[in-house]
């Protein structure tokens, strides 16, 4: 079954992340960061199926080609931002249907990248990743790394509309940013389902939440790449333990409520059976029938109350899970910052080893 997944998030400089480093990592490429002289070499990174930079149609019409060079593009993105807390890029992450073959996965990712590029006038660096060898073999996905500024002949221009605050968007006659992202989520589902239909594949995806789809099922919890990687290596993490504990508590709660509802249903069935044993006395039969109807109505009310209470408690549990997810996200970001710092130190050490005694001359 095809799985829907689309998330988007800005890449902030304040978190210690740079556009050249992030782009090199996702594309499995080697990029020199001009401002620091640091070379980010991820050319040996495993799992990158395809990478390509997609530009707006208008850029192709104006013969703008400088942005097709990954090093030029992301150094320009870094240099265009002066603020310490600036957004240097925006990442869109999507799950690609495993039911499609390689060509159609690439075409689908490029088509969505093209829509983003044309809608916002930006460049989109596409990197398609294969499933991890120790993970779910269906986990084909793409990272679409977009500039936060428009592509111009001589460099980057103004901020794209999606990066504007709601007040500035309103001045341009645009809707809320949240609605903008919601629309792109729906568009991704449309594009994906069109490709599945064209290939005569029955699977479909739906961008709506389970609640909006009328599905009574709790959404799965995503541990994130850092925590997942540690868990795969047999390292029990605090985040993983908390999530497992919350899932266990949630399952116990659901079983308890199901037991209560099952007991009410059995009581109703017992009453129905008793009617079959009614005597031939019409008055007695009518009286027992009325008692049965009253009890049945009471059972329905109690069942609704129990279900309502069940849903209220689940809502509370979701709130707890949301808090855990926020805390987990902070922990993951801190881990990424530390990983990036270690990588920078490693690269500096490699440079010292490479230059040797001549380094000081």
Secondary structure, 3 states (H helix, E strand, C coil): CCCCCEEEEEEEHHHCCCHHHHHHHHHCCEEEECCCCEEEECCCCCCEEEEEEECCHHHHHCCCCHHHCHHHHHHHHHHHCCCCCCEEEEEEEEECCCCCCHHHHHHHHHHHHHHHHHHHCCCEEEEEECCCCCCCCCCCEEEEEECCEEEECCEEEEECHHHCCHHHHHHCCCCCHHHHHHHHHHHHHHHHHHHHHHCCCCCCCCCCCCCCCCCCCCCCCCCCHHHHHHHHCCCCCHHHHHHHHHHHHHHHHHHHHHHHHHHHHHHHHHHHHHHCCCCCCHHHHHHHHHHHHHHHHHHHHHHHHHHHHHHHHHHHHHHHHHHHHHHHHHHHHHHHHHHHHHHHHHHHHHHHHHHHHHHHC
